[in-house]
Amino acid sequence: MCDCVPHSQRSRGELHPGWLSAGRVVHPDAPAGGGGPGLFRLPGSTGTGGGPAMLPHPDSPAAGDLDTRRLDAAQGEVEKEEKRLPPPVVDQESTQIIQGMTVLLLPDLQGVEGMGSAKTLLDESEGGARYVHSKDTGKVVSVEVVPWKVTIQTCYGTADANADAAYGRGTTEDDKKAGNITLGFHESCHRADLLAYLQQHAPPAFADMVGKTKAEADAEIARYMAASKAYFQAARANSERVTDETGKPTRAEYLKTNPAAKK
């Protein structure tokens, strides 16, 4: 048993839950949640986990009348850590074929300059179409469409996967209840968004140009490349919408109070 009840609670005759254990009044740092010999949190001491004590002993000179809100905050930090799941990371390369495209999921990169805190990138640098035409007739005799090779990779700049998510996924009520509150979880949502978009939306098709003129084929290639660029940009925009513009705060709300994050 322990008589270390905060003065602020004694006067009201009620106890904060942090001072109760199985119906007994105990100091939160008492061993095994009960009385007896053991280290209590004194000013400047360390807590049971070895870290800095969040609160001084309530009857110590440093405590004064201990504000119960400080106990609530301390309890909130404990609950936050208990519900914090490790961030999903990619540490091995994997390949899959989606809608005829080769999609590579690359391992996460750390310490990338100019990346801000983190970003998940989609790169469609390989792919396109070409044709062969007859010099005699000037007409197209064959067409080859090169399937896109796409890479998806999460890059961390000034932060790492274990940091707290600042906005969007990782800050929704459901995410917090599940313990998915890390930046790594947020970025994993972007990876899932991009993969889902490619799976659910077919890339642009290239028209049959055989028998067409060289000028017509060139125009079709320009159209196809522009449509493909728009397709991959739509995948990025969709991910920004569903992963960034949700939660509390959304990315738009976060940038209003953190304008430097735009850089």
KARA-V422947 format. One record per backbone hydrogen bond with DSSP energy under -1.0 kcal/mol. CO is the residue of the C=O (numbers start at 1). NH is the residue of the N-H. Records with the same first field share a line. If there is no record, write none. Layout:
CO=NH  NH
//
This chain:
6=9  10
7=11
9=13  14
16=19
17=20
19=26
21=24
24=21
25=2
27=30
30=33
31=34
40=42
42=45
45=53
47=50
51=47
57=60
60=63  64
64=66
67=70
68=72
69=73
70=74
71=75
72=76
73=77
74=78
75=79
76=80
77=81
78=82
79=83
81=84
90=108
94=105
96=103
98=101
101=98
102=150
103=96
104=152
105=94
109=156
112=115
116=158
117=157  159
119=155
121=153
123=151
126=149
128=146
130=144
132=141  142
134=138
138=214
139=134
140=211
142=132
144=130
146=128
148=102
149=126
150=104
151=123
152=106
153=121
154=109
155=119
156=112
160=163
161=184
163=183
168=171
172=176
173=177
174=178
175=180
179=85  181
181=165
182=186
183=187
184=188
185=189
186=190
187=191
188=192
189=193
190=194
191=195
192=196
193=197
194=198
195=199
196=200
197=201
209=212
212=140
213=217
214=218
215=219
216=220
217=221
218=222
219=223
220=224
221=225
222=226
223=227
224=228
225=229
226=230
227=231
228=232
229=233
230=234
231=235
232=236
233=237
234=238
235=239
236=240
237=241
238=242
239=243
240=244  245
243=169
244=251
249=168
250=254
251=255
252=256
254=258
258=261
259=262
260=263
//
